Structures are given as structure tokens and as C-alpha cells.
Amino acid sequence: MEIGDWKKAKIGEVTVIGYVSRIDFYENQIEIAIVGRIKNGIMKWGTPTRLLFREHRLEPLGTLLDDIQDKTTLIDLALMTKDKEWFEELTRGIKKGLSRSSN
């Protein structure tokens, strides 16, 4: 696990989504900056809130965001979290399409 990795965790009936913002190996706690919550199949974005989790409670995000949101929302989230690498990955196809259409 590395800082910046996207993770999900269950808190009761809510699935929270966030990225690793700090790792405390001594206490075996991972700080996650929570940016989204899913309850009853409805996704809500919010200002990042930091919470501590034990590593065993965290799961890889996988394709969860792709499954529930369109790409423009993911691009907005990448911008909001200042995740340049993810932004580049999300917009790669869009940039290729724009460069072809302008020729």
C-alpha cells in the first residue's frame, strides 16, 4: 500500500471512497482522505475528510468508480484531489480524439 492509492471501506451501510494520505506502520493505521460515500446505491461527493482505518478494513477500489459514475465526474474528482496521474489517464482518450478531429 502506498500514499495516493485509492481504497474503499464499509462503515455500517455506507461505503466510503478515498485515497491513502498517510501510513502509520507502528500503529498499523492508514489515514484515508474520504472524498465520496455510497449509500443505497447513491454516490455523494464531498470535501475530503480524513479518517483512520486498520489496513485489513480497506479494499482496493477496483472499477467501482467506473461502474457508478460517468467519466466527466471522475475527471472532476481527479482535479479536486489534484491527482495528476489519474487525470492524465482519464483524459488520454479525449486528448487523442481532439487531436485527430483538429487535423
SVG drawing of the C-alpha trace seen along z (x, -y; Angstrom):
<svg xmlns="http://www.w3.org/2000/svg" viewBox="-31 -22 37 30">
<polyline fill="none" stroke="black" stroke-width="0.4" points="0.0,0.0 1.3,-3.4 0.2,-7.0 -2.2,-8.0 -3.7,-4.5 -7.5,-4.6 -9.4,-2.4 -12.9,-1.7 -14.2,-0.7 -17.5,0.1 -18.8,-1.9 -22.2,-0.4 -24.4,-0.7 -22.1,-3.2 -19.2,-2.5 -16.6,-5.3 -14.1,-6.0 -10.9,-7.8 -7.2,-7.8 -4.3,-6.9 -3.0,-10.2 -0.8,-8.8 0.5,-5.4 1.4,-4.7 3.2,-1.4 3.8,-1.5 0.1,-1.6 -0.9,0.3 -3.3,-2.6 -3.9,-4.0 -5.3,-7.6 -7.7,-7.9 -8.9,-11.1 -12.6,-10.3 -14.0,-12.0 -17.1,-10.0 -19.8,-8.0 -22.2,-5.4 -25.4,-4.6 -28.4,-2.8 -26.6,-2.9 -26.4,-6.7 -23.0,-8.3 -22.3,-11.6 -19.0,-13.5 -17.7,-15.8 -14.8,-17.8 -12.0,-15.4 -12.4,-14.2 -9.6,-12.3 -10.3,-9.1 -8.1,-6.3 -8.6,-2.7 -6.8,0.6 -5.3,1.9 -7.5,5.1 -10.7,2.9 -9.5,1.4 -10.1,2.9 -8.8,1.8 -11.2,-0.5 -11.1,1.6 -13.6,0.5 -16.2,-0.8 -16.0,-4.5 -16.2,-3.5 -19.2,-1.3 -21.2,-4.1 -20.1,-7.3 -19.5,-8.8 -16.0,-9.8 -16.6,-13.6 -17.4,-13.1 -14.2,-11.1 -12.2,-13.9 -13.7,-16.4 -12.7,-14.2 -9.2,-13.8 -9.0,-17.6 -10.4,-18.2 -7.9,-15.8 -5.0,-17.1 -4.3,-13.6 -2.4,-14.5 -1.6,-10.9 -5.2,-9.8 -6.3,-12.9 -3.9,-12.1 -5.2,-8.6 -8.8,-9.7 -8.3,-12.3 -5.9,-10.3 -8.6,-9.1 -10.3,-12.6 -7.0,-14.3 -6.4,-11.7 -9.9,-12.3 -9.4,-16.1 -6.0,-15.9 -7.5,-13.7 -10.5,-16.0 -8.4,-19.1 -6.3,-17.7"/>
</svg>
